[in-house]
């Protein structure tokens, strides 16, 4: 069952920016914010997954590989 999220204290300029972006895309403010939250949640899941892969790989090679090299290889593998 869908849940309700209520955010209090949203600054006027943030509300206006979100309302304007929603309007520009022909969406209600609620639908626009929901879509953005869905994107944020998906991005957070990928970040957590990547962090886990980096930790596992560093443990396997005993920390001799730079994090940036692991992430670069991970991103290259996802492009295929």
C-alpha positions as CSV (number, residue, x, y, z in Angstrom):
1,X,0.0,0.0,0.0
2,X,1.4,3.4,-0.9
3,X,2.6,5.6,2.0
4,X,2.2,9.3,2.6
5,X,5.3,11.5,3.0
6,X,4.7,15.0,4.3
7,X,7.5,17.5,4.4
8,X,7.2,20.6,6.5
9,X,9.2,23.8,6.3
10,X,10.0,23.7,2.6
11,X,11.4,27.1,1.7
12,X,9.3,29.2,-0.7
13,X,12.1,29.3,-3.3
14,X,12.4,25.5,-3.2
15,X,8.6,25.0,-3.5
16,X,8.4,27.5,-6.4
17,X,11.3,25.8,-8.2
18,X,9.7,22.4,-7.9
19,X,6.3,23.7,-8.8
20,X,7.8,25.4,-11.9
21,X,9.7,22.3,-12.9
22,X,6.5,20.2,-12.5
23,X,4.5,22.6,-14.5
24,X,7.1,22.7,-17.3
25,X,6.8,18.9,-17.6
26,X,3.0,18.9,-17.4
27,X,2.9,17.1,-14.0
28,X,1.3,17.8,-10.7
29,X,3.7,18.8,-8.0
30,X,3.0,15.6,-6.2
31,X,3.7,13.4,-9.2
32,X,6.9,15.4,-10.0
33,X,8.3,15.1,-6.5
34,X,7.4,11.4,-6.4
35,X,9.3,10.8,-9.6
36,X,12.3,12.6,-8.3
37,X,12.2,10.6,-5.0
38,X,12.0,7.4,-7.1
39,X,15.2,8.5,-9.0
40,X,16.9,9.4,-5.7
41,X,16.1,6.0,-4.2
42,X,17.3,4.2,-7.2
43,X,20.6,6.2,-7.3
44,X,21.1,5.5,-3.6
45,X,20.7,1.8,-4.2
46,X,23.3,1.9,-6.9
47,X,25.7,3.9,-4.7
48,X,25.3,1.4,-1.9
49,X,25.9,-1.5,-4.3
50,X,29.0,0.1,-5.8
51,X,30.4,0.7,-2.3
52,X,29.9,-2.9,-1.5
53,X,31.6,-4.0,-4.6
54,X,34.5,-1.7,-3.9
55,X,34.9,-3.1,-0.4
56,X,34.7,-6.7,-1.6
57,X,37.3,-6.1,-4.3
58,X,39.7,-4.2,-2.0
59,X,39.4,-7.1,0.5
60,X,40.2,-9.7,-2.2
61,X,43.3,-7.8,-3.4
62,X,44.1,-6.7,0.1
63,X,43.6,-3.0,-0.6
64,X,46.2,-2.7,-3.4
65,X,43.7,-1.3,-6.0
66,X,42.5,2.2,-5.9
67,X,38.8,2.8,-5.4
68,X,38.7,4.9,-8.6
69,X,40.2,2.1,-10.6
70,X,37.5,-0.3,-9.3
71,X,34.7,2.1,-10.0
72,X,36.1,2.8,-13.5
73,X,36.1,-0.9,-14.3
74,X,32.6,-1.3,-12.9
75,X,31.2,1.6,-15.0
76,X,33.0,0.2,-18.1
77,X,31.4,-3.2,-17.5
78,X,28.0,-1.7,-17.2
79,X,28.4,0.1,-20.6
80,X,28.6,-3.2,-22.5
